[in-house]
Amino acid sequence: MPEASLFSKMFNGEIIEFLADIHGTIRRIGKNAKLPMNYRNYITIEANKRGGKPCVRGLRITVYEVLEYLASEMTEAEILDDFPDLTREDLKACIAYAADRERRLMISPLSA
């Protein structure tokens, strides 16, 4: 089953592109947007590793840690230099995972 599908509709003479994901969420995308990466190939969750937190490729580096490094203004090069087991794709997977998690929270709002 594909992760997402791209489709176009004509509105007021302009072609608008949309992305529909496997959860049925449809969103408008920009002209140069690409399909989101499949972070599931990079992010793993193992009960016996780091308390079951999402980690990068089974390593003991959590998605949360990578996001904190990026938020603290570490450059991609600095992170990759400090953690030679990580790749540029791993960093993008962490961001994609966080974006998907945020999108899921928006779909099913927390109860008050």
N, C-alpha and C positions, 0 to 999 in steps of 0.2 A: 504494500500500500504506500503510495507516495506521501511524503511529509507535507507537501503543500502544492497547490496548483495556482497558476497564474492565469488570469482572464482579463479581457478588456470589454468595456462598454462605451458607447458613444453618448455623451451628454453635451447638449448645446453645441454640436459640431466639433467637440473635442473628445479625443479618445483618452479615457481614463483607465489606468491599470489597477487591478485589485489582486490581492493575494488571499486565498482561502486555505486555512490550515486544517489539519485532521480533526480539530475540535469544532469545526464549523465557524470559526471566527473569520470574518472578512474585514480586511483593512485596505485602505488606499495606499499605494506605494508611489514613490517618485519615479521620474523618467529613468534614472540611472541605478535604481535599486536592484539588488540581486536577491535571489531566494535565500532565506536564512540557512545557515549551516546546520548540519545534523549533529548537534552537540552530544547526542547519545553515543556516538562512537568515541568520545573523549572523556565524558564525565561518568564516574562509577560511584555506586553506593554499596558499601559492604558493611554489614553489621559489626564486624570485628575490627574495623579500621576507622580510626578517628571518631569513634562513637556513632558510626553510621552516617556521618556528614558526607555530602557530595565531595568527591575528590577527583583529581585529574589523573586519568588513566591508571587507577589503582595505586598511584603514588600516595605518600602521606602529606600531600599538599592539597588543602581544601580550596574549593571555589571561593569561599569567603575570604581566605587569606589572599588569593590572587586579586580579588576585587578591592580589598583594602590596600594592597600595594599600588594598584592603579589609581585609586582615589587619593592616595597620599602623594601623588604626582611622581611616583617612580616611572621612569620611561620603560617602554617595552624592552629596550636594550639592557637597561639596568636589571630588570627582573630576570631576563634570560641569562645574563651574566652571573647573577647570584644563584640561580637555580638551573644548572646546565641540563637537567633532565626535562625541563619544559621546552616547548616549541611555541612558535608564533600562533600556530593553530590551536594549541592548548589555551592560550590567552583569549583568543576569539571565542572558543567553546565556552569558557567561563562567562563571558559577557552574554552569549546567546542563551545559556542556561538561566542566568539571572533575568533576562528579558522575558523568557518563556514563563518563568515562575511568576513574575510580576503580572504578565498577561493573564495567567490562570487565576490569580487573586482577584483581578478585575472582573473576570467572568463569574466567579462564585464569591460574592462579597461576604465578609465576615459578619456573623450575627452579633447584634448588640447585646 
